C-alpha cells in the first residue's frame, strides 16, 4: 500500500464527508493505493455514526473509536499502530489542511528519502491568541531540540516514512513534538514543506490557553527523557555534585574566615549569624538530594525491561 492517511478527530461530524471525498479524489487522480484511518477520540456529536456511513460507501475509509476522549497524541499513536502504508500522512479533520498537498509530500518521502516532512503554514488564518503562543513554542523547541530548519512543529499535516511511525511512541500531549521524538529515535533526515492553511469551515477550534502551560512542560519532559532517559545519573548526579561542591566551598570559607579572626585575636561572629552559612547548608542538602535522586533513578532505569531497547536500522 502506498499511503495511509491518519486523521485524529473530535466532534468534527460536519467536515468528514467533504474531507474523505477530497482525499479519495486526490488519491484516485494520482493512482495511489491508500487507506484513510479516521480515529474518533471519543466524539459526542455523531462523528462515529458518520464514519460508519462513510465506510459503507468507501471501503478505503476505516475507523477506530475511543470509548472516551484521550487526546490527539493517543489518537495519533493508535493510528500509527494500525497504518499499513509505506508513507503515513497525518492531517487534521477540520479542513484547515489541504489533501492536495499529499502527492508532493509522498514524493519527497519516497524519492528524496526523507524520514519526516513537516508542514509549515506560513500564512495562517488563526487568531492572535493561537499564533503568538505557537511562535513562542516553535522558537523554544528549535532552540532545545537543535532542529533549526522547522518553523511549525505543531502543524497537523506531516508525512512519515513507515519505519518512523512504527518506532516512536506518542503519548500525553507529545504530538506537538513528533519531529523531536523522531530525532531522538535516530530519524534525523527531517524536512519542511510550505503548505496551505485554510480557514476553519465547520465547528470551533479546540485550542485553549491550558495547552500553553502543558506544551511547555511536555517540551521539558521530552528533552529530559530523550537526552537522559537511559542515564539519569548523568543529569541529577552532575547537578548534585555541583551544588554540594558549592556548598562545601562556602562552608570552608566560613570556617577559614572564623579561624583567621581567632588567630589574629579579632572580633568574630558565630557562623550561624552569617547568611552564607544557610546558603551553604541549603546547597549541601539540595546537592545530596539530587545525587540520591539520580542514584535511585539509575537503579530504576537499570531494571527497566526496555533498558536495552535500541533502534536498529538494518542487518546483513
ABEGO torsion letter per residue (X at the ends): XABBBBBBBBGAAAAAAAAAAAAAAAAAAAGBBBBBBBBBBGBAAGAAAAAAAAAAABAABBBBBBABBAEAAAAAAAAAAABABABBBBBBAAGABBAAAAAAAAAAAAAAGBABBBBBBABBABBAAAAAAAAAAAAAAAAAAGBAABABAABABBBBBAAAAAABBBBEAAAAAAAAAAAAAGBABBBBBBBBBBBBABEBBABBAAAAAAAAAAAAAAAAAAAAAABAAAAAAAAAAAAAAAAAAAAAAAAAAAAAAAAAGBBBBBAAABAAAAAAAAAAAAAAAAAAAAAAAAAAAAABAAAABBBBABBX
